[in-house]
Amino acid sequence: MSTGTAPPPATIGRRGPLASLLVHTALIAASIAMLYPLLWMVSASVRPEDEIFSSTSLWPSAVDISSYIRGWFGLDVSFGRFFWNSLVIAVLTVIGNVIACSLAAYAFARLRFAGRNFWFAIMLGTLMIPYHVTLIPQYVLFLDLGWVNTILPLVVPKFLASDAFFIFLMVQFFRGIPRELDEAAMMDGCGPWRIYWKIMLPLSLPVLATAAIFSFIWTWDDFFGPLIYLNDMNTYTIQLGLRTFVDSSSTSDWGGLFAMSTLSLVPVFFFFLFFQRLLIEGIATTGMKR
C-alpha cells in the first residue's frame, strides 16, 4: 500500500505566483505588439502631414483633423459613397451566405437523397481549389452576362451557396441537434421546409451569427474581387477608395489614407461587438454533441 498522500484538490493545476506573473507579462507584451500598428495608424490620422513618418511615438505633437475632412471630400467622389457601396455588398453577402449555405447544410445534414455523400465530398473538395484558378472562367461568364462593373458578380454567387466553408461549418452544427426533434415534428405533420424554418434555424443562431460575422468582415476587407469587377469610381468599395490616396507617379495623401482607414474599421468593430456573444458560442459548440 502506498503511503504517499495526494496533493490537496485546490492546488492541482494552480500556477505559482511567479509563473502567473510571467504568463501575464508575456500576454500583455504580445497584446501591445499587436495593437501598436493599429494605435499608430489612429495617431497618424490626426498628425500634421510632415510628422506622420518622422516619429514612432503614439502621441502627436498637435491634433489636426484636416486629414479626415480632406480624405472624406478630397476625391472626385465622396468617401461616403465608398462606404455605402461596401455596406450594400457586405449586407447582401451576409444575407446570401446565411440563407443559401444554411439550406445546403440542412440538406446535407438532415435529408436523405441519392448521392448525398458524393456531393458532400465534392463540396468539400472545392475548399482546396484556389480562387485564382476559377477567376478567369468566372470573369468571362460575368462579362458575357454584362455584369462587369456592377456588384452582381460579388453578390449573386453568395445566394447560390458558393462558400463551402460556411456549409461545412453549419453541417457540423446541424448534426449536433438531436434528430428526435425532427421525428417529433414529422409526427405533428411538419415537412422538411417547416422543420428547417421552425426548428433548425431558431436552434442554430450561434452558427448563423458566426457565418454572418465572417462573411461581413471578409467582404468588407476584400480588395481583389472589387478590383477585378469594378471599374467606375462610383461603384468603388472602401478598399479601392483607399488605394486612390496612394499614387506611385505623383504625390500621395498619407494623412487622408490613415484617416479613412481608421473610419473603415468602425463598422467592422461594432458588427463584431454586437454579435460577439453568439460568435463565441457558435465556435465553442460547432461539431460538439449538446
MARZANU-485984 format. One line per field, with one value per residue (C-alpha): residue number from 1; x negated, y negated, z negated. Coordinates in pm, 1 decimal. Layout:
N
i	(NUM,...)
c1	(X,...)
c2	(Y,...)
c3	(Z,...)
//
This chain:
290
i	(1,2,3,4,5,6,7,8,9,10,11,12,13,14,15,16,17,18,19,20,21,22,23,24,25,26,27,28,29,30,31,32,33,34,35,36,37,38,39,40,41,42,43,44,45,46,47,48,49,50,51,52,53,54,55,56,57,58,59,60,61,62,63,64,65,66,67,68,69,70,71,72,73,74,75,76,77,78,79,80,81,82,83,84,85,86,87,88,89,90,91,92,93,94,95,96,97,98,99,100,101,102,103,104,105,106,107,108,109,110,111,112,113,114,115,116,117,118,119,120,121,122,123,124,125,126,127,128,129,130,131,132,133,134,135,136,137,138,139,140,141,142,143,144,145,146,147,148,149,150,151,152,153,154,155,156,157,158,159,160,161,162,163,164,165,166,167,168,169,170,171,172,173,174,175,176,177,178,179,180,181,182,183,184,185,186,187,188,189,190,191,192,193,194,195,196,197,198,199,200,201,202,203,204,205,206,207,208,209,210,211,212,213,214,215,216,217,218,219,220,221,222,223,224,225,226,227,228,229,230,231,232,233,234,235,236,237,238,239,240,241,242,243,244,245,246,247,248,249,250,251,252,253,254,255,256,257,258,259,260,261,262,263,264,265,266,267,268,269,270,271,272,273,274,275,276,277,278,279,280,281,282,283,284,285,286,287,288,289,290)
c1	(0.0,-136.2,-197.9,-214.2,55.2,225.0,195.1,496.6,754.0,738.6,370.4,392.5,330.6,275.4,-19.8,-261.6,-278.4,-597.0,-457.7,-134.3,-331.7,-545.4,-240.7,-51.3,-359.1,-408.2,-40.3,-46.7,-363.3,-211.1,108.0,-88.8,-290.4,28.2,212.3,-77.5,-28.1,342.3,280.5,6.5,245.7,506.9,238.9,107.6,457.4,455.2,91.7,-24.0,-129.5,-501.3,-510.5,-347.9,-668.2,-908.9,-814.4,-719.4,-550.7,-179.5,-130.9,-108.7,-265.5,53.7,401.3,501.5,835.9,794.9,691.1,1043.4,1202.2,955.2,993.9,1374.3,1418.9,1081.4,1157.7,1380.1,1635.3,1715.9,1576.0,1926.8,2012.2,1744.2,1882.7,2230.6,2110.4,1916.3,2212.1,2455.3,2222.8,2142.8,2507.3,2621.6,2332.9,2429.5,2793.4,2697.8,2449.8,2678.1,2979.8,2814.6,2548.6,2794.6,3028.2,2745.3,2616.0,2964.8,2995.0,2656.0,2709.2,3077.0,3219.8,3162.4,3115.7,2921.6,2551.5,2554.5,2209.5,2066.1,2190.3,2079.1,1728.7,1732.3,1838.3,1551.6,1314.6,1390.9,1222.9,889.2,934.5,750.9,969.4,736.0,799.2,1165.9,1113.1,1077.7,1373.1,1591.4,1482.4,1560.4,1903.0,1989.0,1857.0,2087.9,2377.1,2295.4,2237.1,1884.3,1867.9,2169.5,2195.4,2370.6,2053.4,1973.1,2323.0,2513.9,2278.0,2338.9,2708.1,2602.1,2417.8,2073.3,1888.3,1820.4,1655.7,1981.7,2173.5,1930.3,1947.1,2327.4,2339.2,2128.2,2359.4,2681.2,2553.6,2530.6,2901.0,3096.4,3285.2,3567.2,3680.0,3722.8,3909.7,4143.5,4213.4,4282.7,4531.9,4708.5,4730.0,4429.8,4248.2,3878.6,3932.6,4121.9,3867.7,3591.6,3773.8,3932.5,3671.9,3331.0,3294.1,3401.8,3161.4,2876.6,2843.9,2482.0,2350.9,2558.1,2409.7,2060.3,2116.5,2263.0,1967.4,1701.9,1896.2,1922.1,1556.4,1417.6,1638.7,1566.9,1191.0,1195.4,976.7,913.9,1276.1,1383.1,1054.1,1140.0,1505.7,1547.1,1404.0,1615.3,1519.5,1888.2,1900.2,1574.3,1571.1,1373.1,1066.5,1049.0,1115.1,820.1,593.9,666.7,483.5,152.6,9.2,-336.3,-366.6,-264.5,-206.9,-26.1,210.1,94.7,293.5,617.7,529.6,478.5,786.9,1015.8,851.0,938.7,1300.1,1321.7,1256.4,1552.9,1832.1,1632.2,1565.4,1929.2,2054.7,1818.9,1902.9,2276.8,2252.7,1956.2,2151.4,2312.4,1978.8,1803.3,2094.0,2102.8,1730.1,1742.6,2036.1,1985.7,1925.4,1998.0,2279.4,2511.3)
c2	(0.0,-337.4,-577.9,-882.8,-1141.3,-1312.4,-1689.6,-1887.3,-1927.0,-2303.4,-2311.0,-2081.4,-2271.0,-2600.1,-2814.8,-2969.3,-3349.3,-3378.0,-3163.8,-3364.5,-3689.5,-3569.7,-3448.6,-3774.5,-3979.2,-3782.7,-3821.6,-4197.0,-4238.2,-4038.6,-4246.1,-4571.3,-4442.9,-4351.2,-4672.8,-4910.5,-4928.3,-4999.1,-5265.2,-5421.5,-5442.8,-5617.8,-5855.1,-5921.6,-6014.4,-6321.7,-6424.0,-6708.4,-6571.6,-6640.7,-6443.1,-6118.2,-5929.5,-6133.1,-5983.6,-5642.3,-5791.2,-5732.4,-6088.7,-6354.1,-6690.4,-6854.8,-6727.7,-6800.2,-6664.5,-6814.0,-6468.5,-6342.7,-6632.8,-6604.1,-6226.5,-6239.6,-6515.3,-6527.1,-6278.6,-6318.8,-6100.5,-6146.2,-5870.6,-5823.5,-5671.4,-5407.1,-5333.9,-5288.1,-5056.6,-4840.2,-4829.0,-4720.2,-4445.9,-4324.8,-4314.9,-4131.8,-3887.2,-3815.8,-3757.4,-3535.3,-3324.3,-3275.4,-3174.1,-2967.0,-2797.4,-2707.1,-2549.8,-2347.0,-2245.7,-2139.8,-1917.7,-1753.2,-1711.2,-1607.7,-1497.3,-1166.4,-1177.8,-986.0,-1068.5,-1279.1,-1166.2,-1205.4,-1560.8,-1646.9,-1524.8,-1729.3,-2033.1,-1983.5,-1938.2,-2290.2,-2421.0,-2309.0,-2493.7,-2830.5,-3129.7,-3230.9,-2903.1,-2988.2,-3361.6,-3373.4,-3141.9,-3337.5,-3669.8,-3550.7,-3429.9,-3756.0,-3955.2,-3764.6,-3831.8,-4204.3,-4205.7,-4352.2,-4694.7,-4606.0,-4448.2,-4138.8,-3923.5,-3995.1,-3924.0,-3674.6,-3375.7,-3414.5,-3335.7,-3012.6,-2866.7,-2925.0,-2936.3,-2572.2,-2668.3,-2800.1,-2497.3,-2264.1,-2475.6,-2460.2,-2089.5,-2015.5,-2225.7,-2076.3,-1724.0,-1805.5,-1887.8,-1576.2,-1405.8,-1332.5,-1691.1,-1623.5,-1299.1,-1466.0,-1747.7,-1498.7,-1318.1,-1652.8,-1689.5,-1916.0,-1881.9,-1948.9,-2318.7,-2375.7,-2176.4,-2390.3,-2716.0,-2637.1,-2410.1,-2423.8,-2799.2,-2901.7,-2645.9,-2749.3,-3119.1,-3085.1,-2925.7,-3159.8,-3456.5,-3311.3,-3282.9,-3633.6,-3789.5,-3621.0,-3699.1,-4065.9,-4102.5,-3913.8,-4104.9,-4442.5,-4378.1,-4224.8,-4409.2,-4160.1,-4090.2,-4455.6,-4531.6,-4276.0,-4358.9,-4729.7,-4990.6,-5301.3,-5511.0,-5548.3,-5172.2,-5152.1,-4991.2,-5124.4,-4915.9,-5052.3,-5400.4,-5374.6,-5279.7,-5610.9,-5800.9,-5641.7,-5715.7,-5591.1,-5851.6,-6161.1,-6277.3,-6058.4,-6178.4,-5966.1,-6163.9,-6108.9,-5741.7,-5680.8,-5883.8,-5689.5,-5360.9,-5441.7,-5515.3,-5196.2,-4990.1,-5133.2,-4926.2,-4602.8,-4677.8,-4743.8,-4449.9,-4215.7,-4372.6,-4330.4,-3960.0,-3869.8,-3650.3,-3446.8,-3416.2,-3268.0,-3034.9,-2920.9,-2843.6,-2667.2,-2441.7,-2368.2,-1997.6,-1910.4,-1698.1,-1901.4)
c3	(0.0,97.4,-187.5,36.9,-0.2,292.0,315.3,199.4,479.5,451.6,550.5,853.4,1177.1,994.3,1110.0,870.0,831.8,1038.7,1322.5,1331.7,1338.2,1629.7,1825.2,1778.2,1866.0,2187.5,2279.6,2212.9,2421.6,2708.7,2691.0,2706.0,3002.1,3191.0,3105.6,3173.2,3555.6,3508.8,3244.8,3458.8,3754.3,3540.8,3411.0,3762.3,3879.6,3652.1,3702.1,3923.5,4263.4,4210.0,3881.8,3992.3,4073.0,3864.0,3526.8,3390.3,3083.3,3030.2,2905.2,3177.2,3109.1,3233.7,3319.2,3678.8,3805.4,4151.7,4276.7,4209.7,4396.8,4682.9,4701.5,4699.9,4957.0,5135.2,5414.1,5715.7,5534.5,5166.4,4947.7,4813.3,5149.3,5097.1,4752.8,4895.6,5173.9,4928.5,4689.9,4963.1,5086.9,4734.0,4621.1,4934.2,4895.3,4535.8,4631.5,4924.3,4728.3,4429.6,4638.5,4912.2,4700.0,4424.4,4681.2,4834.3,4491.3,4381.4,4688.2,4628.1,4253.5,4225.6,4560.5,4735.3,5111.8,5372.2,5385.2,5069.4,4952.3,5302.1,5343.0,4991.1,5077.0,5398.0,5197.0,4952.9,5245.6,5364.8,5048.9,5193.9,5524.2,5521.1,5603.4,5886.5,6071.1,6126.0,6166.5,6547.0,6625.9,6385.4,6532.1,6885.5,6771.4,6595.4,6890.5,7126.9,6889.1,6883.8,6509.2,6509.3,6342.4,6125.6,5782.5,5922.9,5960.3,5595.3,5462.3,5678.3,5617.3,5243.8,5297.9,5472.6,5169.6,5318.5,4981.9,4893.9,4564.8,4419.9,4547.7,4372.4,4054.7,4047.8,4131.9,3826.3,3612.0,3753.1,3690.0,3320.2,3297.1,3183.1,3463.4,3220.4,3274.0,3646.9,3581.7,3333.3,3577.9,3859.2,3637.7,3594.2,3972.2,4038.2,4369.6,4437.1,4505.2,4182.3,3980.2,4129.4,4054.4,3718.2,3557.9,3722.3,3767.0,3413.2,3264.4,3494.0,3414.1,3288.6,3609.2,3825.3,3639.2,3687.0,4061.6,4072.4,3889.6,4102.0,4421.3,4327.2,4227.3,4527.9,4770.1,4609.4,4629.0,4978.0,5226.9,5506.1,5603.0,5638.0,5816.2,6086.0,6142.2,6054.5,6290.7,6231.7,5927.9,5839.5,5776.9,5576.7,5234.5,4939.0,5021.6,5376.4,5243.5,5005.9,5294.6,5467.9,5191.2,5290.8,5634.6,5734.9,6009.7,5810.6,5454.7,5202.2,4930.2,4638.2,4382.5,4572.8,4620.1,4247.7,4157.3,4389.7,4287.3,3926.9,4018.1,4224.9,3910.4,3720.7,3887.8,3851.6,3484.5,3398.4,3607.3,3422.7,3085.9,3143.0,3235.7,3012.6,2771.9,3049.6,3230.0,2927.1,2858.9,3221.0,3231.8,2895.3,2981.2,3352.8,3402.5,3036.5,2905.1,2688.5)
//
